[in-house]
């Protein structure tokens, strides 16, 4: 996909039973200046949107039932939007858990999370709702032989809601970055950051 000014994008979802519904993205020259993006995983959809609204709305909404399908679909779309998302400096991930979904539909593999985060190559701050921290934390760590800064090389801060289990889940990643000489600060954020409005 080539990013050109005044382009309206249509991107087909190639897997799962998800329906794609673009919002307004007709002036990519404006979207290229985005610095904060929010990705909300809900019971039956995920929404990618500008976190701080300026003159034009920017969002994608994809109707999709389970978290694993949502992350897979989001990774496809975000991969195609890499030229736009590579300038994003802050990403907020929020989650409303689906009590009706089976446990295996709420488990997302390490590779899918890494594919979802890869387009955010300039990301400096990642804010993750506690319910997602445990699901995401393992994918932030490297496997043997993998370069430690391949994913999110410019990351400086990870925010979370302050629960001990979330901090414990993030600690191995924070320690790994410290050892690599690229420290990442772990900060507590208020729950209002994740409110759905």
C-alpha positions as CSV (number, residue, x, y, z in Angstrom):
1,X,0.0,0.0,0.0
2,X,1.4,3.4,-1.0
3,X,0.6,6.4,1.2
4,X,-0.4,9.4,-0.8
5,X,-2.2,12.6,0.2
6,X,-6.0,12.5,-0.2
7,X,-6.3,8.8,-0.4
8,X,-9.2,6.8,1.1
9,X,-8.1,3.3,2.1
10,X,-10.0,0.1,1.8
11,X,-8.3,-2.9,3.2
12,X,-9.8,-6.4,3.1
13,X,-9.5,-8.6,6.1
14,X,-8.2,-11.9,4.9
15,X,-9.0,-14.1,7.9
16,X,-11.5,-14.9,10.5
17,X,-15.0,-13.5,10.4
18,X,-14.3,-9.8,10.8
19,X,-15.9,-6.9,9.0
20,X,-13.9,-3.9,8.2
21,X,-15.4,-0.4,8.5
22,X,-13.1,2.5,7.8
23,X,-13.6,5.9,9.4
24,X,-12.3,9.1,7.9
25,X,-8.8,8.9,6.6
26,X,-9.0,10.9,3.4
27,X,-6.1,13.3,4.1
28,X,-3.1,11.2,4.9
29,X,-0.8,14.3,4.9
30,X,-2.7,15.2,8.1
31,X,-2.6,11.7,9.6
32,X,1.2,11.5,9.0
33,X,1.5,14.1,11.8
34,X,-0.2,11.8,14.4
35,X,1.8,11.2,17.5
36,X,-0.8,9.4,19.8
37,X,-2.9,6.5,18.8
38,X,-5.3,4.4,20.8
39,X,-6.3,0.8,20.1
40,X,-9.4,-0.5,21.9
41,X,-10.2,-4.2,22.0
42,X,-13.8,-4.6,22.9
43,X,-16.2,-7.6,23.2
44,X,-17.2,-7.6,19.5
45,X,-14.8,-5.1,17.8
46,X,-11.5,-3.3,17.9
47,X,-11.1,0.4,17.2
48,X,-8.0,2.2,16.1
49,X,-8.3,5.9,16.6
50,X,-6.5,9.2,17.2
51,X,-6.2,9.5,21.0
52,X,-6.2,13.3,20.9
53,X,-8.6,14.6,18.3
54,X,-7.5,17.5,16.1
55,X,-9.3,18.8,13.1
56,X,-10.3,15.5,11.4
57,X,-11.4,12.2,12.8
58,X,-9.1,9.2,12.3
59,X,-10.3,5.8,13.2
60,X,-10.8,2.2,12.0
61,X,-13.4,0.0,13.4
62,X,-13.4,-3.8,12.7
63,X,-16.2,-5.9,13.9
64,X,-14.7,-9.1,15.2
65,X,-15.7,-11.3,18.2
66,X,-12.6,-12.8,19.9
67,X,-9.4,-11.2,21.1
68,X,-7.2,-13.6,19.1
69,X,-9.1,-12.7,15.9
70,X,-9.0,-9.0,16.7
71,X,-5.3,-9.0,17.2
72,X,-4.7,-11.0,14.0
73,X,-6.9,-8.6,12.0
74,X,-5.4,-5.6,13.6
75,X,-1.9,-6.8,12.8
76,X,-2.8,-7.1,9.1
77,X,-4.3,-3.6,9.0
78,X,-1.5,-2.0,11.0
79,X,1.1,-3.7,8.8
80,X,-0.4,-2.0,5.8
81,X,-0.5,1.3,7.6
82,X,3.2,1.1,8.6
83,X,4.1,4.4,6.7
84,X,1.5,6.3,8.7
85,X,2.1,4.5,12.1
86,X,5.8,4.8,12.0
87,X,5.6,8.4,13.3
88,X,3.4,7.5,16.3
89,X,5.2,8.2,19.6
90,X,2.5,7.0,22.1
91,X,0.2,4.0,21.9
92,X,-2.6,3.2,24.4
93,X,-3.9,-0.3,24.4
94,X,-7.2,-0.9,26.2
95,X,-9.3,-4.0,26.6
96,X,-12.8,-5.1,27.6
97,X,-12.7,-8.8,28.4
98,X,-15.4,-11.0,26.8
99,X,-16.8,-13.3,29.5
100,X,-18.6,-15.3,26.8
101,X,-15.5,-16.0,24.8
102,X,-13.7,-19.3,25.5
103,X,-10.3,-19.1,27.2
104,X,-8.4,-20.2,24.0
105,X,-10.0,-17.3,22.0
106,X,-8.6,-14.9,24.6
107,X,-5.0,-16.2,24.2
108,X,-3.0,-14.5,21.6
109,X,0.4,-15.8,20.5
110,X,3.6,-14.0,20.8
111,X,4.1,-13.6,17.1
112,X,0.7,-11.9,16.6
113,X,1.4,-9.3,19.3
114,X,4.8,-8.6,17.8
115,X,3.3,-8.2,14.3
116,X,0.7,-5.8,15.8
117,X,3.4,-3.7,17.5
118,X,6.0,-3.8,14.7
119,X,4.6,-0.8,12.6
120,X,5.1,1.5,15.6
121,X,8.8,1.7,15.0
122,X,9.2,5.2,16.5
123,X,7.1,4.4,19.6
124,X,8.4,6.0,22.8
125,X,5.5,5.4,25.2
126,X,3.4,2.2,25.4
127,X,0.4,2.3,27.8
128,X,-1.3,-1.0,28.5
129,X,-4.4,-1.7,30.5
130,X,-3.7,-4.3,33.2
131,X,-6.0,-6.9,31.7
132,X,-3.7,-6.9,28.6
133,X,-0.4,-6.7,30.3
134,X,-0.1,-10.4,31.0
135,X,-1.2,-11.3,27.5
136,X,1.3,-8.8,26.0
137,X,4.3,-8.9,28.3
138,X,5.8,-12.2,27.1
139,X,5.8,-11.0,23.5
140,X,7.9,-7.9,24.4
141,X,10.7,-10.1,25.6
142,X,13.2,-11.5,23.1
143,X,13.8,-15.2,22.3
144,X,17.4,-16.6,22.2
145,X,19.3,-15.2,19.3
146,X,16.8,-12.4,18.6
147,X,18.2,-8.8,18.7
148,X,17.0,-7.1,21.9
149,X,15.9,-3.9,20.2
150,X,14.2,-5.3,17.1
151,X,10.8,-4.6,18.4
152,X,10.0,-1.0,19.6
153,X,13.7,0.2,19.4
154,X,12.8,3.7,20.6
155,X,10.6,2.7,23.6
156,X,11.4,4.8,26.7
157,X,8.3,4.2,28.9
158,X,5.7,1.6,29.6
159,X,2.6,2.7,31.5
160,X,0.2,0.4,33.4
161,X,-2.6,0.8,36.0
162,X,-0.4,-0.2,39.0
163,X,-1.4,-3.7,40.0
164,X,1.4,-5.8,41.3
165,X,0.8,-8.8,38.9
166,X,1.1,-6.4,35.9
167,X,4.3,-4.9,37.2
168,X,5.7,-8.4,37.8
169,X,4.8,-9.4,34.2
170,X,6.6,-6.4,32.8
171,X,9.7,-6.7,34.9
172,X,11.6,-9.2,32.7
173,X,11.2,-6.9,29.7
174,X,12.3,-3.8,31.7
175,X,15.3,-5.7,33.0
176,X,16.2,-7.0,29.5
177,X,16.2,-3.4,28.1
178,X,18.3,-2.2,31.0
179,X,20.9,-4.8,30.3
180,X,20.9,-3.9,26.6
181,X,21.7,-0.3,27.5
182,X,18.3,1.0,26.5
183,X,16.4,1.5,29.8
184,X,12.6,1.7,29.8
185,X,10.8,3.4,32.6
186,X,7.8,1.6,34.2
187,X,5.1,4.1,35.2
188,X,1.7,3.9,36.9
189,X,-1.1,5.6,35.0
190,X,-4.6,6.4,36.2
191,X,-7.5,4.2,35.1
192,X,-9.1,7.2,33.4
193,X,-6.6,6.8,30.5
194,X,-8.5,3.6,29.6
195,X,-12.0,4.9,29.9
196,X,-14.2,4.3,26.9
197,X,-15.6,7.5,25.5
